[in-house]
Every structure is written in C-alpha cells, then in structure tokens.
Amino acid sequence: SGGKDMKAMLVGLNDSKHLHTLDHNDVINALCFSPNRYWLCCAYGPYIRIWDLESKDLVEELKPDVVKDGQRGEPEDPPTCLSLTWSTDGQTLFAGYSDNIIRVWQISVSVR
C-alpha cells in the first residue's frame, strides 16, 4: 500500500503481516509491480522509484525533463506522476502525468 504517509508498505497476502516499508519524500500517487521481475514502482511527485523487493534496494529513480517556459526562460514546476503501468514484457514503463502527457521509459534488464 502507499499514500499520504509517504511510505510504501509491503504486506503478506496470506496473513496481512507487515514485511517491509519503503520511504519516499512525498505522497505516493501510484504503485505497480513489474510483470517479470520482483520490482515495485512507486510514483511520488514527479519521481518514479523502482525497488527490488528481494534486496530492498533502489534500482532506479526516474524524473521527467523539466521544460523551460518560453516567455520567462524559467523552469516550470515539474508535473506530478499520477499513474503507472508496465508493458506485458516488463521492458517499458508508462507513466501518466498531471500535464496530460504519458511518458514512456525503457527499462534495461541490466539496470544497476
């Protein structure tokens, strides 16, 4: 589970026993499991963290590029990631953002 407490909590499906907590720096808006690896993706703010659930290590942290406002030349606030899903082969992560753009991330098997 994940939410306003800024933590992704892993619980056992059979006994609802708390297994582990993964801390984040913002409200968790979306979670999804990789279809072919023991990974959990957590979306918080503009970031996506990919966790290896066996080792409890961070595999990758993704953030969209910040686009500068053409008139002011200042960076805009980054959009918030609101939804996540994997392709069926587990090689591509799709992320829906608050700026109405779906960003596509190619995730290599050899990541870290």
N, C-alpha and C positions, 0 to 999 in steps of 0.2 A: 504494500500500500504506500501511497505518497500523498502529500497535500500541504496544507498551510504550516505544518510544523517543520518544514524544510528537511524532512527525513524520509528516506525510502526504507521501509521496514519489511524484511523478509520473514514470512511465517510459514510453517509447515502446513500443507494442505490437509493432511490426515488428522493432526491433533491441534492445529492452530497455535503451536508453540513458536515463540519468538526465536528466530535463528540468527539474525544479524541486522544491524542498522547502518545505512549509508548516508552520511551527512552531505547536505548541499547548502548553498548560500542564499537561496530564495525559495519561494513557494514552488512546489513540484506540480507542473501542469499536466504532464502526460508520462505514462510508463509503457514500455513494450518489451517483450522478450524476443531475442533472436530466434529464428526458426531452426537454426542448425548449429548454434553454439550455446554454451551455458552463460549467456550475456544478458544483462538487463540495461535498457536505455532509459534514462531519466531526463525529461525536459524541464528546465527551470530558467526563467528569464529568457535571454537569447541563447543560452547554452544548452548543449546536449552532452550528458556524460554517459559513456558506455563502460559498464562494470563487468568484470569477470567474476561470476558468482562462486566459482570454485576457490580462487585465490583471494577474493575480495579486493583485488587490485583494480585501479582505474586503467582501462585500456586506452581510452581516447576522450578528449573533451573537444567538442565542435562548437564553433560560433560563426554565424554568417558575417561576411564582409560588411563593414559599415560604409554606407554611401554618403558622400558629402552633398549637402544641399547646394544646388547650383547658384542660388542667389546670394547666399551668405558665405559660402565656402566653408561652413562649419559642419562637423559630423552630426548626423541626425541620431536621435536615440535609437538604439537597436530594437528591432521588433521582438516580440515575445513568441517563443515556440509554444504552440497550443496543442499539437497532435503529432504522433509518431506512428510509423508502421514500416515494416521490413518487406522487401521483395521476398517471394517464396524461396529463392535460392540463398537468402541471407547475405547477399553481396551489396545490396543497395538499401540505404535508409532514406525514407521520405519523411520530411518534416514540414508541417503546415504552420505558418507564422501569422502574427496579427496584422501584417501588412498585405495579407491576401496573396502571398507568394508561397508556393510549395518548393522547398529546397531539396535537392537530391544529392546525397552523399554516397560516394563509392567507398566501401569499407574493405580494405585488403585483409586477407586471411593472415598475413604476416604482420599485422599491426602490432607493434611493440612485442 
